[in-house]
Amino acid sequence: FPFPYTPYLIQERFMAALYGALEAGRVGIFESPTGTGKSLSLICGALSWLRDFQEKKQQEEARLLEVEESGQEGKKKKEQLPSAEQGHPESKGTAGEPDWVTEFVQKKEERDMVDRLKEEQIRRKKREERLEKIRHNVQLKYAAKRKRSEEDETKRLLQLSKEVFSEGTGVDVVEQLDHNEEELILAEYESDEEKKAVSGLEEDEDDLEEEHVTKIYYCSRTHSQLSQFVREVQKSPFGKDTRLVSLGSRQNLCVNEEVRRLGALQLINDRCMEMQKNKHEKKSDEEMEGKKRRVSRTVCPFYSYEQMQFLRDEVLVEVKDIEQLVALGRETKACPYYGSRYAIPAAQLVVLPYQMLLHEPTRNAAGIKLKDQVVIIDEAHNLIDTITCIHSAEVSGSQLCCAHSQLLQYMERYRKRLKAKNLMYIKQILYLLERFVAMLGGNVNQNPNCQAVSQTGTVLKSINDFLFQSQIDNINLFKVQRYCERSLISRKLFGFVERYGGPATAVKTNKENQKLAGLQNFLLTLQQGSDKEGTPQIPPVEPEHDQLRTASPLMQIEGFLSALTNANQDGRVILNRQGTVGQSSLKFLLLNPAVHFAKVVEECRAVIIAGGTMQPVADFREQLLSCAGVDPARVVEFSCGHVIPPENILPIILCSGPSNQQLEFTYQTRDLPQMMDETGRILCNLCNVVPGGVVCFFPSYEYEKQVYAHWEKTGLLTRLAAKKKIFQEPKKANQVEQVLVEYAKCIKRCSQAGGQMTGALLLSVVGGKMSEGINFSDDLGRCVIMVGMPYPNIKSPELQEKMTWLDKTMPRAAGQAPSRVLIENLCMKAVNQSIGRAIRHQKDFASILLLDHRYARPTVFNKLPQWIRERTQVKPAFGSAFAELRKVRTFILGTA
C-alpha cells in the first residue's frame, strides 16, 4: 500500500483487512483507536482497492473489445464460405429454439455490452481530456474569468440605467410591492396522477445524466472532521490524482449573501429552492409576457449552468475541502452547493456528512446513487443514535397553534386567488393541526400559553393508535406530505408572516381587517409567549434553537408529518403534556433504526463502519445489521491494538478509597456525604503525584454540581486548589473553547514555572462537550478519572419504550435480556469514548482510573476496548493502586 511514511504494523493489518472486505463485498465493523492513524489507513487502503478495481475493470473491457474485433474479422471469413459448411440451419437449440435464435440472442447481448463499453470509454476519454486541459491550461481559466467580469460590468450598467429611469417616473415602486406579494400565492397544484398525463417537460436534466463511476462515499459526523479527512487525503500519496468532491449543506456552501443572511438552514433551503423555481418559470413567463401580469422574480446569480460546469471541473482536478470550495465558488461566481453535486458522477471519493447519506430523501435530492458503491462511515460509535435522531421529530403546542393561526389568515387573505386543490389541502392541514392540539388537551383557537393541561404526564402510543385517536386516520398523509414538499407552502407562509406579522403593516382589504387584527395580536402573544416559555427553565443551549423560532413553524410540523408515515411497528408517538398546551409537545420516536439502514446495506457493494472505540460491537450486529436483514456471514469484524508501548498506559479499576469505603456510585448511594468525601480524597491524593492535567468525568452535570458544592462546604476544594487550578466544563457549547484554552495555558505555565501548583484539574461530564472529539494529548491529560458508571436514565419513557421493543423483537443473549444489555452497552460506549481521549499518539502516556467496583464484573469488564482491557489492573484497596501511580510519576520525571 502506498503510504506517506512507513506505516505501523497495525496500519498495514488494517489496510489489508479493509482491502479484503471491499474486494469481497462485506459489511465491516472496523475499530482502530484514535492516535493510530485511522484516517490515513482508511484512505490508503480504500483508494488502493479502488485503483486496482478500476484497472481490472479496464483490462476486462479491453479484453471484450479485442474479442469483439477479432470476432468481426472471423465473421468476414465466414461469409466467404459456402452456406453448406455453416452447419444445418434447422438444428434445434437447448430450449427448443433453433440454434441460430439462441446464438443471435447471445450475440445481441454481447454486442450491446460492447456498445455500452465503447460509449463509456468515449465518455471517460472526454472527461479525462477535459480535466487534463484544465490542469495545464491556465489561459482557459483567464478567459472564463474575463468573460465573467465583462458580464458583471454589463449587469451593473443595466441596473444603473434602470434606477435612473425609475427615478424619473416614480410609478414603478408601488407596482413592485404588488409583484412581491404575487410571489406569496401558491401556484396551481397538480398531484402525481394528473402530472403523468402532462409529462414531457423534463428539460435541462437529461444532458446532466452522467454515468456514475465506482466510488467511495466517506461520511463522518461534523464538518470539521470531514475537513480534517480531506486534508489527510491531500497529504497522502493519492492526493494528486484522486477526483474528490466534498458535499455539505446549503448553510455551509451557499455563497449568495442575501440567502446566507437568513441564518436558519430550513429558510436557506426554501429560499434557494424558490429562486430555482423562479429560474425555470422565467422561461415560460417570457413567452406569456403579453397576456398576463408580469412578475418580477428573483433568481440566484450563482445558479448558472455554465459557471457550475466550470466549477465542477475545477473540483475534480484538484482535491479541495469545503472552505476552498466556497472560496472558489465566490471567485468563479458559481454555486458550490450545486456545482459539487454535478461532480458526484465522475468523482472517485465523495466526502459528506452523515445526514446526507443516511436520510433517504436528502440522499436522493443530492443525486447520490449507492448501487454497487462503497460506503465508509467513520466516527460510527453513535451510528444507531444518529439514525434514530435523523428520523425523529418533535413539535410543541405553541408551534402547532401558531402554524394554525398563520395558515388560517393566509387562507382568508388569498381565498379568492387560490385554486380548489390548494384550498382542499390547506383545509386538510388545518384539520390536522387542530386534531394534534386536541390530542395535547387544548383548543387551537385559544392562546396555548393560557390553557392549562388537565392530565399532565407522558403517554406513548403506536403510530396507528395515535392516528385513530386523533381521528386523522382517514387523511392520506403521504399525499399531504408530498403537497407540502411540492407546493413550498411553508416558504409562502413564512413570506406572508414576514410581511404581515409585524403590527405596523395594515392589511389592505377592509372587511377582513378586523378579523386579521385580532389574529395578529394573537400571533404576537404567541411569539412573546414562546420566547417567555423558553427563557426561565433552560438558558438557550445553542443559537440553533433561536433560529428555529424565526423559521416558519409549519416547517417543523412537516418533519413530524413525514415521520408519521413510518411503518407502525417501527416507531412510537410520545405525547408530552406539561403545564400549558404551549409547553406540551408531540414527539415521534424511531425504535428500529435498521429499517432506514437496510437500504444502504442492500444497495452498496460494501459498507465499512469504522471508529476509534466501537466496543461493544454487539449493538451494531444485532440492532443494525441483523435487523436490516444482513447475512451474518457477510459481516466481518476487525479490531486492532494501539501503537503505544504497553508501559505507556496504566488503567486501574479501583474498588475502594483511602478510608476503605467501597466505591459504588448507584443512584441510591452516590449522594451520601461519605461517597463524595471519598471521591475528594482520591482526587487529592492523585493531584499530589500526577503532574500536568487531570481530567475527571462525572456521570451528569447535576451530580458534578452537587459534588462541587459539597467539596466547597467541607473545605476539600481549597486543598485541591492548592495543587491544581480547578476548571469546570461549561454547559454552553460556545464557552467550551475558551475553558480549554485557559486549561491548557495553566498547565503550560505550571510546568515551566515549577512550584506549588503542578497543573490543572478539569471536571467534565460524560457525554458532554469534552467527552467527544476533543483530545487531551500529552500534558493535557496525564490522568483520566471516571467517577461511577454513567448509566442512562432508566426512568425516561423513551428509553423504557426502546427496552420493551428490544425485549419483544430480539433474542436473549447469553442469558441476559436485550434491554439489560442495551443499558450496559450505552453506559460502556460512553465510558470508552471518555477514557479514549487521553492517548492520542505513539509517544503519549497516561493513567486511567475507573472508580467503581462494578467495573470488575466480567460482563462490564469485557466491554472495555481491547487495548485498554489487556493492560487493566483491578485494585481492591487504594494503597496498591497509589503505589502504581507513583511509579508512573517517577517514570514521567525520568523521561522529562
PyMOL commands that set and color helices and strands:
alter all, ss='L'
color gray80, all
select helices_A, chain A and resi 9-24+38-80+83-86+99-136+138-169+172-182+192-198+206-208+223-235+250-253+257-260+265-288+305-317+322-332+336-342+354-358+360-365+380-390+397-414+420-439+463-469+477-487+489-500+511-537+543-550+553-563+568-570+594-603+618-626+632-634+646-648+673-689+701-714+716-723+733-753+778-781+797-809+818-835+853-856+858-861+866-869+878-895
alter helices_A, ss='H'
color red, helices_A
select strands_A, chain A and resi 27-31+216-220+244-246+349-353+374-377+393-396+457-462+571-577+585-590+606-611+635-639+649-654+692-698+724-728+759-765+783-787+846-851+873-875
alter strands_A, ss='S'
color yellow, strands_A
deselect
rebuild
show_as cartoon
